[in-house]
Amino acid sequence: QVQLVESGGGLVQAGGSLRLSCAASGSIFSSNVMGWYRQAPGKQRELVAAITGEGNTNYADPVKSRFTISRDNAKNTVYLQMNSLKPEDTAVYYCNMGLLLYSSGRYWGQGTQVTVSS
């Protein structure tokens, strides 16, 4: 059974940085696409960034040049480095495992709250 456990969320001032981590177990991590999604209150869940096992990436336009997704296949972990954070980045961030770079897979983590104060 696949388990995804996020960590690293918190409260930060605008302009600050946070690094999210997602540890995976129960599957062949390196062959799956790993993604970060977020959901703000009253809004739909949206893709933030995704990365293939080979390192190909896809970023949502609002986060390009500010966020960086990476993975360590030896540690079964995917990261999201978030810089220059804005209040509109406030959301619950979810880790996802699937097969496609542009759409979510069936496995989700429990989510971690990121709050950016102005």
Helices and strands as residue ranges (DSSP letters): E 3-7, E 10-13, E 18-25, G 29-31, E 33-39, E 46-51, E 57-59, G 61-63, E 67-72, E 77-82, G 87-89, E 91-98, E 107-108, E 112-117
